[in-house]
């Protein structure tokens, strides 16, 4: 992955957790129970889009179901 805040296309779970101010363990738990935006899966790897993560935080970190409903309109 490219380094740098704005040029990075995808974030790993560790990078997403760091941006959101929580531990990787907490992030993975939240992802597993649907409290993060939906990840992008490439093979066995899991990533998040930085733009979506920023928008999700600005929206108040809603659960995944609510977030997806908000995105649909």
DSSP file (Angstrom, degrees, kcal/mol; ACC not computed):
  #  RESIDUE AA STRUCTURE BP1 BP2  ACC     N-H-->O    O-->H-N    N-H-->O    O-->H-N    TCO  KAPPA ALPHA  PHI   PSI    X-CA   Y-CA   Z-CA
    1    1 A X              0   0    0      0, 0.0     2,-0.1     0, 0.0     7,-0.1   0.000 360.0 360.0 360.0 146.8    0.0    0.0    0.0
    2    2 A X        -     0   0    0      5,-0.2     2,-0.2     1,-0.1     8,-0.1  -0.461 360.0-128.4 -71.6 144.7    1.1    3.5   -0.7
    3    3 A X        +     0   0    0     -2,-0.1     4,-0.1     5,-0.1     2,-0.1  -0.640  62.5  72.7 -94.3 154.8    2.2    5.5    2.4
    4    4 A X  S  > S-     0   0    0     -2,-0.2     4,-1.0     1,-0.1    -2,-0.0  -0.064  79.6-100.3 115.1 143.1    0.8    9.0    3.2
    5    5 A X  T  4 S+     0   0    0      1,-0.2    -1,-0.1     2,-0.2     3,-0.1   0.902 115.3  29.6 -63.1 -45.6   -2.5   10.2    4.4
    6    6 A X  T  4 S+     0   0    0      1,-0.2    -1,-0.2    -3,-0.1    -2,-0.1   0.756 118.1  52.3 -91.5 -24.3   -4.1   11.4    1.2
    7    7 A X  T  4 S+     0   0    0     -4,-0.1     2,-0.4     2,-0.0    -5,-0.2   0.576  80.2 107.0 -89.7  -8.4   -2.4    9.1   -1.4
    8    8 A X     <  -     0   0    0     -4,-1.0    42,-0.3     1,-0.2     3,-0.1  -0.578  49.3-167.8 -76.6 123.8   -3.3    5.8    0.3
    9    9 A X        +     0   0    0     -2,-0.4    41,-0.4     1,-0.2     2,-0.3   0.873  69.8  18.0 -79.5 -38.5   -6.0    4.0   -1.6
   10   10 A X        -     0   0    0     39,-0.2     2,-0.4    -8,-0.1    39,-0.2  -0.976  67.2-143.6-137.2 148.0   -6.9    1.4    1.0
   11   11 A X  B     -A   48   0A   0     37,-3.1    37,-1.9    -2,-0.3     2,-0.1  -0.895  15.1-133.3-111.4 139.8   -6.3    1.0    4.8
   12   12 A X     >  -     0   0    0     -2,-0.4     4,-2.7    35,-0.2     5,-0.2  -0.291  37.3 -98.7 -74.9 172.4   -5.5   -2.2    6.6
   13   13 A X  H  > S+     0   0    0     33,-0.5     4,-2.6     1,-0.2     5,-0.2   0.902 126.3  51.8 -60.1 -41.0   -7.4   -3.0    9.8
   14   14 A X  H  > S+     0   0    0      2,-0.2     4,-2.1     1,-0.2    -1,-0.2   0.904 111.9  45.6 -63.7 -41.1   -4.4   -1.7   11.8
   15   15 A X  H  > S+     0   0    0      2,-0.2     4,-2.3     1,-0.2    -2,-0.2   0.895 113.1  49.6 -69.7 -39.9   -4.4    1.5    9.9
   16   16 A X  H  X S+     0   0    0     -4,-2.7     4,-1.7     2,-0.2    -2,-0.2   0.918 111.1  50.0 -63.7 -43.6   -8.1    2.0   10.1
   17   17 A X  H  X>S+     0   0    0     -4,-2.6     5,-2.5    -5,-0.2     4,-0.6   0.924 110.1  50.2 -60.2 -45.2   -8.0    1.3   13.9
   18   18 A X  H ><5S+     0   0    0     -4,-2.1     3,-1.0     1,-0.2    -1,-0.2   0.916 109.6  50.5 -61.2 -44.1   -5.2    3.8   14.3
   19   19 A X  H 3<5S+     0   0    0     -4,-2.3    -1,-0.2     1,-0.2    -2,-0.2   0.826 113.7  45.9 -63.2 -31.1   -7.2    6.5   12.4
   20   20 A X  H 3<5S-     0   0    0     -4,-1.7    -1,-0.2    -5,-0.2    -2,-0.2   0.441 114.9-116.0 -93.8  -0.4  -10.2    5.9   14.6
   21   21 A X  T <<5S+     0   0    0     -3,-1.0     2,-0.3    -4,-0.6    -3,-0.2   0.819  75.4 108.1  75.4  31.6   -8.3    5.9   17.8
   22   22 A X  S   <S-     0   0    0     -5,-2.5    -1,-0.3    -6,-0.1    -2,-0.1  -0.865  71.4 -91.7-132.7 170.7   -8.8    2.3   18.9
   23   23 A X     >  -     0   0    0     -2,-0.3     4,-2.6     1,-0.1     5,-0.2  -0.360  34.5-114.4 -77.2 160.5   -6.8   -0.9   19.2
   24   24 A X  H  > S+     0   0    0      1,-0.2     4,-2.6     2,-0.2     5,-0.2   0.873 118.2  54.3 -61.6 -37.1   -6.6   -3.4   16.4
   25   25 A X  H  > S+     0   0    0      2,-0.2     4,-2.2     1,-0.2    -1,-0.2   0.927 109.6  46.3 -63.7 -44.6   -8.4   -5.9   18.6
   26   26 A X  H  > S+     0   0    0      2,-0.2     4,-2.8     1,-0.2    -2,-0.2   0.917 112.4  51.3 -63.1 -43.2  -11.3   -3.5   19.2
   27   27 A X  H  X S+     0   0    0     -4,-2.6     4,-2.6     1,-0.2    -2,-0.2   0.928 110.7  47.6 -60.1 -45.8  -11.5   -2.6   15.5
   28   28 A X  H  X S+     0   0    0     -4,-2.6     4,-2.5     2,-0.2    -1,-0.2   0.886 112.2  49.8 -64.9 -38.0  -11.6   -6.3   14.5
   29   29 A X  H  X S+     0   0    0     -4,-2.2     4,-1.8     2,-0.2    -2,-0.2   0.941 111.7  48.1 -63.7 -46.7  -14.3   -7.0   17.1
   30   30 A X  H  <>S+     0   0    0     -4,-2.8     5,-3.7     1,-0.2     6,-0.4   0.894 112.2  49.7 -61.9 -39.8  -16.3   -4.0   15.9
   31   31 A X  H ><5S+     0   0    0     -4,-2.6     3,-1.3     4,-0.2     5,-0.2   0.934 108.5  53.0 -62.6 -45.6  -16.0   -5.2   12.3
   32   32 A X  H 3<5S+     0   0    0     -4,-2.5    -1,-0.2     1,-0.3    -2,-0.2   0.842 113.8  41.9 -60.5 -35.6  -17.0   -8.7   13.2
   33   33 A X  T 3<5S-     0   0    0     -4,-1.8    -1,-0.3    -5,-0.1    -2,-0.2   0.333 121.9-102.3 -98.2   8.3  -20.2   -7.5   14.9
   34   34 A X  T < 5S+     0   0    0     -3,-1.3    30,-3.0    -4,-0.3    31,-0.4   0.826  82.5 125.4  83.9  32.4  -21.1   -4.9   12.2
   35   35 A X      < +     0   0    0     -5,-3.7     2,-0.3    28,-0.3    -4,-0.2   0.138  62.0  62.3-110.2  19.8  -20.0   -1.7   13.9
   36   36 A X  S    S-     0   0    0     -6,-0.4     3,-0.1    -5,-0.2    28,-0.1  -0.872  97.8 -83.9-129.6 166.0  -17.6   -0.5   11.1
   37   37 A X        -     0   0    0     -2,-0.3     2,-0.1     1,-0.1    27,-0.1  -0.337  65.7 -82.9 -61.3 157.0  -18.2    0.4    7.5
   38   38 A X        -     0   0    0     26,-0.2    -1,-0.1     1,-0.1     2,-0.1  -0.411  51.0-129.9 -64.6 136.3  -18.2   -2.7    5.2
   39   39 A X        -     0   0    0     -2,-0.1     2,-0.5     9,-0.1     9,-0.2  -0.327  10.2-118.7 -80.8 167.0  -14.6   -3.7    4.3
   40   40 A X  E     -B   47   0B   0      7,-3.4     7,-2.6    -2,-0.1     2,-0.5  -0.933  28.5-151.3-102.3 126.4  -13.3   -4.4    0.9
   41   41 A X  E     +B   46   0B   0     -2,-0.5     2,-0.5     5,-0.2     5,-0.2  -0.885  18.1 178.4-105.9 127.1  -12.0   -8.0    0.6
   42   42 A X  E >  S-B   45   0B   0      3,-2.2     3,-2.0    -2,-0.5     2,-0.3  -0.933  71.6 -50.5-124.7 104.0   -9.2   -8.9   -1.8
   43   43 A X  T 3  S-     0   0    0     -2,-0.5     0, 0.0     1,-0.3     0, 0.0  -0.545 121.5 -25.5  63.8-126.6   -8.5  -12.6   -1.4
   44   44 A X  T 3  S+     0   0    0     -2,-0.3    -1,-0.3    -3,-0.1     2,-0.2   0.488 118.9 101.8 -93.1  -4.9   -8.1  -13.1    2.4
   45   45 A X  E <   -B   42   0B   0     -3,-2.0    -3,-2.2   -33,-0.0     2,-0.4  -0.523  58.5-152.5 -83.8 149.0   -7.1   -9.5    3.0
   46   46 A X  E     +B   41   0B   0     -5,-0.2   -33,-0.5    -2,-0.2     2,-0.3  -0.979  19.4 170.0-125.4 131.7   -9.5   -6.9    4.4
   47   47 A X  E     -B   40   0B   0     -7,-2.6    -7,-3.4    -2,-0.4     2,-0.3  -0.895  20.9-146.6-137.1 164.3   -9.2   -3.2    3.7
   48   48 A X  B     -A   11   0A   0    -37,-1.9   -37,-3.1    -2,-0.3     2,-0.4  -0.975  25.6-116.5-130.0 147.4  -11.2    0.1    4.1
   49   49 A X     >  -     0   0    0     -2,-0.3     4,-2.3   -39,-0.2     5,-0.2  -0.700  19.5-140.9 -80.1 129.9  -11.4    3.1    1.9
   50   50 A X  H  > S+     0   0    0    -41,-0.4     4,-2.3    -2,-0.4     5,-0.2   0.870 100.9  53.2 -60.8 -36.7   -9.9    6.2    3.8
   51   51 A X  H  > S+     0   0    0      2,-0.2     4,-2.2     1,-0.2    -1,-0.2   0.911 110.6  46.4 -65.3 -41.0  -12.6    8.5    2.3
   52   52 A X  H  > S+     0   0    0      2,-0.2     4,-2.6     1,-0.2    -2,-0.2   0.897 111.0  52.6 -67.5 -39.4  -15.4    6.2    3.5
   53   53 A X  H  X S+     0   0    0     -4,-2.3     4,-2.2     2,-0.2    -2,-0.2   0.915 109.9  48.4 -62.4 -43.2  -13.8    5.9    6.9
   54   54 A X  H  X S+     0   0    0     -4,-2.3     4,-2.4     2,-0.2    -2,-0.2   0.922 113.2  47.1 -62.5 -44.9  -13.6    9.7    7.3
   55   55 A X  H  X S+     0   0    0     -4,-2.2     4,-1.6     1,-0.2    -2,-0.2   0.886 110.5  53.2 -64.1 -38.7  -17.3   10.1    6.2
   56   56 A X  H  <>S+     0   0    0     -4,-2.6     5,-2.5     2,-0.2     6,-0.4   0.910 110.0  47.2 -62.8 -43.5  -18.3    7.4    8.6
   57   57 A X  H ><5S+     0   0    0     -4,-2.2     3,-1.8     1,-0.2    -2,-0.2   0.922 110.2  52.5 -64.5 -44.0  -16.6    9.1   11.5
   58   58 A X  H 3<5S+     0   0    0     -4,-2.4    -1,-0.2     1,-0.3    -2,-0.2   0.808 105.2  56.6 -61.5 -28.9  -18.2   12.4   10.6
   59   59 A X  T 3<5S-     0   0    0     -4,-1.6    -1,-0.3    -5,-0.2    -2,-0.2   0.469 128.7 -97.6 -81.3  -1.9  -21.6   10.7   10.6
   60   60 A X  T < 5 -     0   0    0     -3,-1.8    -3,-0.2    -4,-0.2    -2,-0.1   0.655  58.0 -79.4  96.2  17.0  -21.0    9.6   14.2
   61   61 A X      < -     0   0    0     -5,-2.5    -4,-0.1    -6,-0.1    -1,-0.1   0.937  64.9-168.9  58.0  53.7  -19.8    6.1   13.6
   62   62 A X        -     0   0    0     -6,-0.4    -1,-0.1     1,-0.1    -2,-0.1  -0.253  30.7 -88.9 -68.5 162.3  -23.2    4.4   13.0
   63   63 A X     >  -     0   0    0      1,-0.1     4,-2.8     4,-0.1   -28,-0.3  -0.238  45.4-100.7 -64.9 164.2  -23.5    0.7   12.8
   64   64 A X  H  > S+     0   0    0    -30,-3.0     4,-2.8     1,-0.2     5,-0.2   0.878 120.4  51.9 -58.2 -43.8  -23.0   -1.0    9.4
   65   65 A X  H  > S+     0   0    0    -31,-0.4     4,-2.0     1,-0.2    -1,-0.2   0.937 113.8  43.6 -61.2 -47.1  -26.7   -1.4    8.7
   66   66 A X  H  > S+     0   0    0      2,-0.2     4,-2.5     1,-0.2    -2,-0.2   0.912 113.0  52.9 -63.4 -43.3  -27.5    2.2    9.4
   67   67 A X  H  X S+     0   0    0     -4,-2.8     4,-2.1     1,-0.2    -2,-0.2   0.925 109.9  47.4 -59.0 -46.7  -24.4    3.4    7.5
   68   68 A X  H  X S+     0   0    0     -4,-2.8     4,-1.6     1,-0.2    -1,-0.2   0.885 111.1  51.4 -64.8 -38.1  -25.4    1.4    4.4
   69   69 A X  H  X S+     0   0    0     -4,-2.0     4,-0.8    -5,-0.2    -1,-0.2   0.905 109.9  49.9 -63.9 -41.3  -29.0    2.8    4.6
   70   70 A X  H  < S+     0   0    0     -4,-2.5     3,-0.4     1,-0.2    -2,-0.2   0.869 109.6  51.7 -64.1 -36.8  -27.6    6.3    4.8
   71   71 A X  H  < S+     0   0    0     -4,-2.1    -1,-0.2     1,-0.2    -2,-0.2   0.813 103.8  57.2 -71.0 -30.4  -25.4    5.7    1.8
   72   72 A X  H  <        0   0    0     -4,-1.6    -1,-0.2    -5,-0.2    -2,-0.2   0.710 360.0 360.0 -75.6 -19.6  -28.3    4.4   -0.3
   73   73 A X     <        0   0    0     -4,-0.8    -3,-0.2    -3,-0.4    -2,-0.1   0.463 360.0 360.0 120.5 360.0  -30.2    7.6    0.2
